[in-house]
Amino acid sequence: MAVAKEMMGCSSFVSSSKVFLNSTYGFQQKQNRFLFVKPVWVPMEQKRRVHLRKAAKVPVVAAISEDLIKAEAKAVPAQKEKAVEFKVTATITIRNKNKEDFKETLVKHFDAFTDMIGRNVVLELISTEEDPKTMAPKRSKEAVLKDWSKKANVKAEKVYYTAEFTVDSNFGVPGAITVTNKHQKEFFLESITIEDFAYGPLHFPCNSWVQSNKHHPRKRIFFTNQPYLPDQTPKGLRALREKELDDLRGNGKGVRKLSDRVYDFDVYNDLGNPDKGIDYARPMLGGEKVPYPRRCRTGRGPSETDMEAESRVEKPLPIYVPRDEQFEESKQNAFSAGRLRAVLHNLLPQLKASISAHNRDLNSFSDIDGLYKEGLLLKLGFHETVKKLPKMVSKLQESSEGLLKYETPKVVSKDKFAWLRDDEFGRQALAGVNPVNIERLASFPPVSMLDPDIYGPQESALKEEHIAGQLNGMTVQQALDENKLFMVDYHDIYLPFLDRINALDGRKSYATRTIFFLTPSGTLKPVAIELSLPHTSPNSRSKRVVTPPVDATTNWIWQLAKAHVCSNDAGVHQLVNHWLRTHACMEPFILAAHRQLSAMHPIFKLLDPHMRYTLEINALARQSLICADGVIENCFTPGRYCMEMSAAAYRSHWRFDKEGLPADLIRR
């Protein structure tokens, strides 16, 4: 009985201790005192009997500190609420092609069939948060694009699909979506919108071609339209951000496929075609020897006759640019029509000789005028060929008599002889095709920056007496001080190439300088034109100055001098201001932006709309415009030296910090 009472008493004590411990734990924790804990029963041998009253002389309770209590509390975490799964709906916008060839149609129907048996388009939603257990981004269950097979025959420009993601309540905010295309055919993914989250819809701008995983096994990654700087990127998206950039950079090896999305650098070593002969060889542009902006790498092998020159891809075969840089159908049609129109306009003399039934040259200004009034008479049979061409020629005016006509320039439509007048010549310098070369004259006479040991004296042949009578009573110094004198100077860019240009058949050129005076009425009046040739000997006359005419003879000399200025102007406009500054110099920045700036970067989001299609335009230019015997060489005075002149301008004039506004205006 005694033992039983002792046991009951101990049990009562333990029970009360538990209550005491639980009720006072928070208070004792704050006071940092010792707490009573439950005594532990120790097994005893059956033969040995111990009287508990005697055993009670040994303390039956122990004291532990607050730190041990905290450690025990951490070892047994509190029970969390179980995450609840729910579904969210995605709307996927896919853009159809307007035209499909037979092969594409066949593959499209095959994909519709295989989609029904499990070869689907699969999407996965990725959170901005990491899973604390795996330290990897939280991911939804994979979702399948619905009704692909049912909508395979929809002819609309855009087709809308849905998908359902299953996520739990601890998923966090979605930041990316991966897309896997298990079909055979690529598709253009325009956007994805996610509904049903408490914080509202999420938008994923895509605007990209998604290739079949048969050819490109890696999943495509698309981010939300929420911009992030690199150091602000949520943990769940950091690895994906780097992975996407790695995919875009490539490894710099191998031949690029048209379906690739790799942005890499190369030099301009594909403009010539030495395999066709020495006349088609062109120097490599880019590097220390001939500095030039980089172009997009294609990875094609070298030509057969020159290991430094990349082999050519001629039309109609396509040249590589990253898949998303290729023209969409509407852009392709517009570009093709504009390019054809430009080629026809630039090659009118050749066209007249090759396709005109009369086969005669342009011998007078009336012949040129007739091209706008009467059109171009086509040979029998060629008219039907033009009719069969695609929509790219739809804007060209055709009549039933077989005439190919062009719109008359607005200047000529108002005044047929406007282009002969000095005021129109001055207006064109500031408001014409090339208004970015005119500059304020800071000192008179102007001075060349070329090496005098190679190109002769740097001094200009222009003297004060050449222009003094054209300044409305002002002296030259007064006109300079009042900012009344301006200049269009093509001397230094043309002079180093003139010997080679003038040795070409049918090419004759001067290096020109034109001085303009700003009249009280606010118009520019040309007052002198300097024509220069390369310096050959101390006694040779390499420079001459032409001034406004005083009689019929000097009138035509003046008109010819202005024609040489216009020829220089057209070449510099196309080779330097248009091709070099607008296209070539932008290409390496576009490549670098795609390689270094994530689609989430705010700067990339600003640049992207302005960069799109430039790589494709540049590639087409290398293929047919700036290449050996291309449109540019055939239509502009420098001929085969066009691109070398462009490279010389890049070396001597181009500076990044002077290209934008207002820096360019301040420089000039």
C-alpha positions in Angstrom: 0.0 0.0 0.0 2.8 2.4 0.9 4.5 1.7 -2.4 1.1 2.2 -4.2 0.5 5.5 -2.4 4.0 6.7 -3.3 3.4 5.8 -6.9 0.1 7.6 -7.0 1.7 10.6 -5.3 4.5 10.7 -7.9 2.0 10.3 -10.7 0.0 13.2 -9.3 3.2 15.3 -9.0 4.2 14.6 -12.6 0.7 15.5 -13.9 0.8 18.8 -12.0 4.3 19.5 -13.2 3.1 19.2 -16.8 0.4 21.7 -16.2 2.8 24.0 -14.5 5.4 23.7 -17.2 2.9 24.4 -20.0 1.2 27.3 -18.3 4.4 29.0 -17.2 6.7 28.3 -20.1 6.2 31.7 -21.8 6.7 33.6 -18.5 9.7 31.5 -17.3 11.2 31.9 -20.8 11.2 35.7 -20.4 12.4 35.6 -16.8 15.3 33.1 -17.7 14.6 30.9 -14.6 14.9 27.2 -14.2 11.9 25.0 -14.9 10.8 21.7 -13.4 10.7 18.7 -15.7 9.1 15.3 -15.5 11.3 12.8 -13.5 12.3 9.7 -15.4 11.6 6.2 -14.2 14.6 3.9 -14.1 14.0 0.1 -14.5 14.9 -2.0 -11.4 15.8 -5.6 -11.0 12.8 -7.7 -9.8 14.6 -9.1 -6.7 15.7 -5.7 -5.5 13.0 -3.6 -3.7 13.6 0.0 -3.0 11.4 2.0 -0.7 10.4 5.2 -2.5 10.4 7.3 0.6 14.1 6.4 1.1 14.8 6.9 -2.6 13.2 10.3 -2.4 16.3 11.5 -0.6 17.8 11.8 -4.0 16.2 14.7 -5.9 13.6 13.4 -8.3 13.4 16.6 -10.4 16.0 18.2 -12.6 16.5 21.8 -13.6 17.5 22.9 -17.2 18.2 26.3 -18.7 16.1 28.3 -21.2 18.6 27.4 -24.1 17.8 23.7 -23.8 14.1 24.4 -23.9 14.6 26.4 -27.1 16.7 23.6 -28.7 13.9 21.2 -27.9 11.3 23.5 -29.4 13.3 23.8 -32.6 13.6 20.0 -32.8 9.9 19.7 -33.0 8.6 22.4 -35.4 5.0 23.6 -35.2 2.6 21.9 -37.5 2.0 24.1 -40.7 -1.3 24.3 -42.5 -1.4 22.0 -45.5 -1.1 23.8 -48.8 -4.3 23.8 -50.9 -4.1 23.0 -54.6 -6.1 25.0 -57.1 -6.2 25.5 -60.9 -5.4 28.6 -63.0 -6.2 29.1 -66.6 -3.8 30.3 -69.3 -4.8 31.8 -72.7 -2.2 31.2 -75.4 -2.2 33.3 -78.5 -0.6 31.7 -81.6 -0.3 33.5 -84.9 -1.0 31.5 -88.1 0.9 31.9 -91.3 -1.1 33.5 -94.1 0.3 31.1 -96.7 1.6 27.6 -96.4 3.2 25.4 -99.0 2.1 21.8 -99.5 4.8 20.4 -97.2 3.8 22.7 -94.3 0.2 21.9 -94.7 1.0 18.2 -94.6 3.1 18.5 -91.5 0.3 20.7 -89.9 -2.2 17.9 -90.3 0.2 15.3 -89.0 0.8 17.4 -85.9 -3.0 17.6 -85.4 -3.1 13.8 -85.4 -0.2 13.2 -83.1 -1.5 15.8 -80.7 -4.5 13.6 -80.0 -2.2 10.7 -79.1 0.0 12.6 -76.7 2.6 14.6 -78.6 1.4 17.9 -77.4 2.6 21.4 -76.6 3.5 21.3 -72.9 3.7 24.3 -70.6 5.1 24.6 -67.1 4.6 27.6 -64.8 7.6 28.7 -62.7 7.4 30.8 -59.5 9.6 33.7 -58.6 10.3 31.9 -55.3 12.5 29.0 -54.5 11.4 25.7 -52.9 13.1 25.7 -49.4 13.7 22.0 -49.6 15.2 21.7 -53.1 16.5 25.3 -53.4 15.2 25.2 -57.0 12.3 27.3 -58.4 8.8 26.2 -57.5 7.1 24.6 -60.5 3.6 23.8 -61.4 2.4 20.5 -62.8 2.8 20.3 -66.5 -0.2 21.5 -68.5 -1.1 20.6 -72.1 -2.3 23.0 -74.7 -6.0 22.1 -75.3 -7.8 21.6 -78.6 -4.8 21.9 -80.9 -6.2 19.2 -83.2 -9.7 20.7 -83.2 -8.4 24.2 -84.3 -5.9 22.9 -86.8 -8.0 24.1 -89.8 -8.8 27.6 -88.4 -7.8 30.2 -90.9 -7.8 33.2 -88.7 -4.6 35.3 -88.3 -4.6 34.5 -84.5 -5.8 31.4 -82.8 -6.5 31.3 -79.0 -5.8 28.1 -77.0 -6.2 27.4 -73.3 -4.3 25.4 -70.7 -4.9 24.6 -67.0 -2.1 24.7 -64.5 -2.3 23.1 -61.0 -0.5 25.0 -58.3 -0.7 25.1 -54.5 -1.4 28.1 -52.2 2.4 28.4 -51.4 3.4 28.7 -55.1 4.0 32.4 -54.9 4.0 34.8 -57.9 4.6 33.2 -61.3 7.6 34.7 -63.1 8.2 32.5 -66.1 6.7 29.8 -68.3 8.6 27.0 -70.1 7.2 25.7 -73.4 8.0 22.4 -75.0 6.9 21.8 -78.6 6.5 18.1 -79.2 5.1 18.6 -82.7 7.1 18.5 -86.0 6.3 22.1 -87.0 7.4 25.3 -85.4 4.7 27.8 -84.4 4.7 31.6 -83.6 3.8 32.2 -80.0 2.6 35.7 -79.5 1.6 35.9 -75.9 0.4 34.0 -72.8 -2.0 35.4 -70.2 -2.6 33.7 -66.8 -5.9 34.2 -65.0 -7.4 33.2 -61.6 -4.6 34.4 -59.3 -5.7 36.7 -56.5 -3.4 39.5 -57.6 -4.9 39.6 -61.1 -3.9 38.4 -64.6 -0.3 38.0 -65.6 0.9 38.7 -69.1 3.9 36.9 -70.8 4.9 38.7 -74.1 6.5 36.1 -76.2 6.6 37.1 -79.9 8.9 34.2 -80.8 9.1 31.0 -82.9 9.0 27.8 -80.8 10.8 25.0 -82.6 10.1 21.3 -82.3 12.0 19.6 -79.5 13.1 17.1 -82.1 15.5 19.7 -83.4 15.9 21.9 -80.3 15.5 19.7 -77.2 15.8 22.5 -74.6 12.6 24.0 -73.2 11.8 27.6 -74.3 11.7 30.1 -71.5 9.4 33.1 -71.4 9.3 35.7 -68.7 6.5 38.0 -67.5 6.4 41.6 -68.6 7.7 42.6 -65.1 11.2 44.1 -65.7 14.0 43.3 -63.3 17.6 44.5 -63.2 20.1 41.6 -62.7 20.6 42.3 -58.9 16.8 42.6 -58.4 15.9 39.3 -60.1 13.9 37.1 -57.8 15.7 33.9 -56.6 13.4 31.6 -58.5 14.3 33.3 -61.9 18.1 33.9 -61.6 19.1 30.5 -63.0 16.6 30.7 -65.8 17.8 34.2 -66.7 21.3 32.9 -67.1 20.2 29.8 -68.9 18.3 31.8 -71.5 21.3 34.1 -72.1 23.5 31.0 -72.5 21.2 29.6 -75.2 21.3 32.9 -77.1 25.1 33.2 -77.0 25.8 29.8 -78.4 29.4 28.4 -78.4 30.8 30.1 -81.4 31.1 26.8 -83.3 29.5 25.1 -86.2 27.2 26.2 -89.1 24.1 27.9 -87.9 20.7 26.4 -88.9 17.9 28.7 -89.9 15.9 27.6 -86.9 18.7 28.6 -84.4 18.4 31.5 -82.0 22.1 32.2 -81.6 23.6 35.7 -81.7 27.3 35.7 -82.4 29.9 38.0 -84.0 31.9 37.8 -87.2 33.8 40.0 -89.6 32.6 41.1 -93.1 34.4 38.4 -95.1 31.4 37.3 -97.2 31.0 40.3 -99.5 33.1 38.9 -102.3 33.0 35.7 -104.2 36.6 34.9 -105.2 35.5 31.5 -106.6 33.9 33.5 -109.5 37.2 35.2 -110.3 39.6 37.9 -109.2 37.1 40.7 -110.2 34.7 39.4 -107.6 37.2 39.2 -104.7 36.7 41.9 -101.9 38.9 42.7 -98.9 37.8 41.5 -95.4 36.3 44.4 -93.3 36.8 44.2 -89.6 39.8 43.7 -87.3 42.9 45.8 -86.7 43.9 46.1 -90.4 40.6 47.5 -91.6 38.4 48.3 -88.6 34.6 47.8 -89.2 31.6 46.9 -87.1 30.9 43.2 -86.6 28.1 41.3 -88.3 26.1 38.2 -87.2 28.0 35.0 -87.5 26.6 32.3 -89.9 29.3 29.7 -89.4 29.5 28.9 -93.2 32.8 27.3 -94.4 35.4 29.2 -96.4 35.4 29.6 -100.2 37.4 27.2 -102.3 40.0 29.7 -103.5 40.4 31.9 -100.4 40.4 30.4 -96.9 39.8 33.9 -95.4 36.6 34.5 -97.3 33.4 32.9 -96.2 31.5 31.0 -98.9 28.5 32.8 -100.4 24.8 32.0 -100.2 23.1 33.5 -103.2 19.4 34.4 -103.8 16.9 32.8 -103.6 18.6 30.7 -100.8 18.1 32.3 -97.4 21.0 33.6 -95.3 21.2 32.9 -91.6 19.9 35.3 -89.0 18.4 34.2 -85.6 14.9 32.8 -86.2 13.1 35.6 -84.4 15.0 38.2 -86.5 13.6 36.9 -89.7 10.8 38.9 -91.4 7.2 38.0 -90.7 5.1 37.6 -93.8 3.7 41.2 -93.8 7.1 42.7 -93.3 8.6 40.3 -96.0 6.0 41.5 -98.6 6.5 45.2 -97.8 10.3 44.9 -97.9 10.3 42.8 -101.1 8.0 45.4 -102.9 10.2 48.3 -101.7 13.4 46.5 -102.6 12.1 45.7 -106.1 11.0 49.3 -106.6 14.4 50.6 -105.5 16.3 48.2 -107.7 14.2 49.1 -110.8 14.6 52.8 -110.1 18.3 52.5 -109.7 18.8 50.3 -112.8 16.6 52.1 -115.3 19.3 52.5 -117.9 20.2 48.7 -117.7 16.5 47.9 -117.7 15.8 50.0 -120.8 18.6 48.3 -122.7 17.6 44.8 -121.6 13.8 44.7 -121.7 12.8 47.6 -124.0 11.6 46.6 -127.4 13.4 49.7 -128.9 16.7 48.9 -127.0 18.2 52.4 -126.9 20.1 54.4 -124.4 19.0 57.5 -122.4 20.5 60.3 -124.5 18.7 63.4 -123.2 16.8 64.8 -120.3 13.6 64.3 -122.3 14.3 60.5 -122.3 14.5 60.6 -118.5 11.3 62.7 -118.4 9.6 60.1 -120.6 10.2 57.4 -118.1 7.7 59.1 -115.8 5.3 60.3 -118.5 5.3 57.3 -120.9 6.8 54.5 -118.8 9.0 51.6 -119.9 7.9 49.6 -122.9 8.4 45.9 -122.2 9.5 43.3 -124.6 6.9 40.9 -125.8 6.4 38.1 -123.2 8.2 40.0 -120.3 4.9 41.8 -119.5 3.3 38.5 -118.7 6.2 37.5 -116.6 5.8 40.7 -114.5 2.2 39.9 -114.0 3.0 36.5 -112.6 5.3 38.0 -109.9 3.9 38.0 -106.4 2.3 41.0 -104.6 5.7 42.7 -104.2 5.1 44.4 -107.6 1.4 45.3 -106.9 2.3 48.9 -106.4 4.0 49.3 -109.7 1.8 50.9 -112.2 1.1 48.8 -115.2 -1.2 49.4 -118.2 -2.6 47.1 -120.9 -0.1 48.4 -123.4 2.8 46.8 -121.5 4.0 50.0 -119.9 5.9 50.1 -116.6 5.4 53.5 -115.0 6.6 55.2 -111.9 5.3 58.0 -109.7 6.8 61.3 -110.7 8.9 62.9 -107.9 6.9 65.7 -106.2 9.6 68.3 -106.9 9.5 67.5 -110.6 5.7 67.3 -110.7 5.5 70.9 -109.5 8.4 72.3 -111.5 10.1 70.1 -114.1 13.3 72.2 -113.9 13.4 72.8 -110.2 16.4 70.5 -109.8 18.4 72.9 -112.0 17.9 75.9 -109.7 20.4 77.0 -107.0 17.7 77.5 -104.4 16.5 73.8 -104.8 20.1 72.7 -104.6 20.5 74.6 -101.3 17.2 73.3 -100.0 18.3 69.7 -100.7 21.4 70.1 -98.6 19.3 70.7 -95.5 15.9 69.0 -96.3 16.8 66.4 -99.0 17.7 62.8 -98.8 21.0 63.5 -97.0 20.7 66.4 -94.6 23.4 65.2 -92.1 26.6 66.3 -93.8 26.1 70.1 -93.9 28.1 71.9 -91.2 28.7 75.4 -90.1 32.0 76.8 -91.5 34.2 77.7 -88.5 37.2 79.1 -90.5 38.0 80.0 -94.1 39.4 78.6 -96.2 38.7 75.0 -95.0 41.7 72.6 -94.4 42.1 68.9 -95.2 42.9 66.4 -92.5 44.6 64.0 -95.0 48.3 63.2 -94.8 50.1 65.9 -97.0 52.9 63.6 -97.8 50.5 61.2 -99.6 47.7 63.5 -100.8 49.4 66.8 -101.4 48.9 70.2 -99.7 46.1 70.4 -97.1 45.2 74.0 -98.1 42.0 74.5 -100.1 42.0 76.3 -103.5 39.1 78.5 -102.2 39.9 82.1 -101.8 38.0 85.1 -100.4 37.7 86.6 -103.9 35.7 83.5 -105.0 32.8 84.2 -102.6 33.2 87.9 -101.6 30.7 89.1 -104.2 28.0 86.6 -103.1 27.6 87.6 -99.5 25.1 90.5 -99.7 27.8 93.1 -98.9 29.3 91.2 -96.0 33.0 90.3 -95.7 34.0 86.7 -95.3 34.9 87.3 -91.6 31.6 89.0 -90.9 29.8 86.1 -92.5 31.8 83.7 -90.3 31.2 85.7 -87.2 27.4 85.8 -87.8 27.2 82.1 -88.6 26.2 82.7 -92.2 28.6 80.3 -94.0 28.0 76.6 -94.2 29.8 73.7 -96.0 29.1 70.3 -97.4 32.6 68.7 -97.5 33.3 65.4 -99.3 37.0 66.1 -100.0 38.6 63.9 -97.5 36.4 60.9 -97.9 36.6 60.7 -101.7 40.2 61.9 -102.5 42.0 58.7 -101.3 39.9 56.6 -103.7 39.7 58.8 -106.8 42.6 57.3 -108.7 41.0 53.8 -108.4 37.5 55.1 -109.1 38.5 57.0 -112.2 40.3 54.0 -113.5 37.0 52.1 -113.7 35.1 52.0 -116.9 32.4 54.6 -117.1 33.2 56.2 -113.7 34.5 59.7 -113.3 34.5 61.7 -110.1 35.9 64.6 -108.2 36.2 65.2 -104.4 34.0 68.2 -103.8 33.5 71.0 -101.3 30.5 73.3 -101.5 30.2 76.6 -99.7 26.6 77.9 -98.9 25.6 81.4 -97.7 22.5 81.8 -95.5 20.5 84.6 -97.1 18.3 87.1 -95.3 15.2 85.2 -96.5 16.4 82.1 -94.7 17.5 80.0 -97.7 20.9 78.5 -98.5 22.6 79.8 -101.6 25.6 77.9 -103.1 28.4 80.4 -103.6 31.4 78.2 -104.6 32.2 74.6 -105.4 35.7 73.2 -105.2 36.6 70.2 -107.3 39.7 68.2 -106.4 41.7 65.4 -108.0 44.7 63.5 -106.5 47.9 65.5 -106.3 50.3 64.1 -109.0 53.1 66.6 -109.2 54.0 70.1 -107.9 53.0 71.7 -111.1 49.8 69.8 -111.7 46.4 71.5 -111.3 44.6 69.2 -108.9 42.1 71.7 -107.6 39.7 74.1 -109.2 36.9 76.4 -108.0 33.6 76.9 -109.8 31.4 79.8 -108.9 27.8 80.8 -109.9 27.5 81.4 -113.7 27.6 84.8 -115.5 26.9 83.4 -119.0 25.6 80.4 -120.9 29.0 78.6 -120.9 29.7 79.0 -117.2 26.1 78.1 -116.5 26.6 74.5 -117.8 30.0 74.3 -116.0 28.2 75.3 -112.8 25.5 72.7 -113.5 28.1 70.0 -114.0 29.9 71.0 -110.8 26.6 70.7 -108.9 26.1 67.3 -110.5 29.5 66.1 -109.2 28.4 67.3 -105.7 25.2 65.4 -106.0 27.1 62.3 -107.1 29.4 62.6 -104.0 26.3 63.3 -101.9 24.5 60.2 -103.1 27.5 58.0 -102.4 28.2 59.3 -98.9 24.5 59.2 -98.1 24.2 55.5 -99.0 27.6 54.2 -97.9 28.2 56.2 -94.8 25.1 57.9 -93.4 22.6 55.1 -94.4 24.4 51.8 -94.5 27.3 52.4 -92.1 25.7 54.7 -89.4 22.2 53.3 -89.6 22.7 49.6 -90.3 26.2 48.3 -89.9 27.1 50.2 -86.7 23.8 49.1 -85.0 24.4 45.4 -85.7 27.0 44.7 -83.0 24.9 46.6 -80.5 21.9 44.4 -81.3 24.0 41.2 -81.0 25.4 42.4 -77.7 22.0 43.3 -76.4 20.6 39.9 -77.0 23.8 38.2 -75.6 24.1 40.3 -72.4 20.6 41.7 -71.6 17.9 39.4 -70.5 14.4 39.8 -71.9 13.5 41.0 -68.3 16.0 43.9 -68.4 14.2 47.2 -68.7 16.8 48.6 -71.2 16.2 45.5 -73.4 12.5 46.1 -73.3 13.0 49.6 -74.5 15.4 48.6 -77.3 13.7 45.5 -78.6 11.1 47.0 -80.8 13.7 49.3 -82.5 16.2 46.4 -83.1 13.8 44.0 -84.7 14.4 43.0 -88.3 17.6 45.0 -88.6 19.8 41.8 -88.7 17.6 40.4 -91.5 17.8 43.6 -93.5 21.6 43.7 -93.1 21.9 40.0 -94.1 19.9 40.7 -97.3 22.1 43.7 -98.0 25.2 41.5 -97.8 23.5 39.1 -100.1 22.4 41.4 -102.9 23.1 45.1 -102.2 26.6 45.7 -100.8 28.2 42.6 -102.2 30.6 42.3 -105.2 28.7 43.3 -108.3 25.6 44.1 -106.2 23.2 47.0 -106.6 25.3 49.5 -104.6 28.5 48.9 -106.7 26.5 49.1 -109.9 24.6 52.3 -109.0 27.1 54.5 -107.1 30.2 56.2 -108.4 32.8 54.4 -106.2 31.9 51.0 -107.8 33.8 48.1 -106.4 35.4 50.4 -103.8 32.1 51.3 -102.1 32.6 49.2 -99.0 36.3 50.2 -98.6 35.2 53.8 -98.6 32.6 53.0 -96.0 35.3 51.4 -93.8 37.6 54.4 -94.3 34.7 56.7 -93.0 34.2 54.4 -90.0 37.9 54.6 -89.1 38.2 58.4 -89.4 34.8 59.8 -88.6 32.6 57.5 -86.6 32.4 58.0 -82.8 29.6 56.6 -80.6 29.4 59.6 -78.4 28.9 61.9 -81.4 26.2 60.0 -83.2 23.1 61.0 -81.1 21.3 64.3 -80.7 22.2 66.9 -79.7 25.9 65.8 -80.0 25.7 65.5 -83.8 24.2 68.9 -84.2 26.8 70.5 -81.9 29.6 68.8 -83.8 28.3 70.2 -87.1 
